[in-house]
């Protein structure tokens, strides 16, 4: 079985089953619902979400280990 390719990176949990007989209108309605939900959540939690995403994506460097001595050659 091929692993899911989800934006979240999750590969476990309850799989979403989408019927293959949806009309384009039904698929668009679901996408619009998800877009609206995302917008409402973003509007309410924008700052905490940005802080959380920044913390997850940044590498923390020890301030002493990255220091450069003024006498060091730049090359």
C-alpha positions, 0 to 999 in steps of 0.5 A: 500500500502506497503511503498518503501524500498529505500536506501535513506529512501525516501517514497515520489516522483515519483515511478520507474516502471521497466517492469517485462519482462526485460532480464538479459542483460537489467537489467545488462546494467542499473546497469552498467549505474548506477554504472558508474554514481555513480563513476563519481559523486563520483570522482567529489564530493568526499570531499563535499559528505564525509563532508555532510554524516559525518555531517548527521551521527554524533551527535554533543556533547557540549564540556562542557557536555561531560567533565569528572572531574579528581576526578571522579571515572572511574566506 
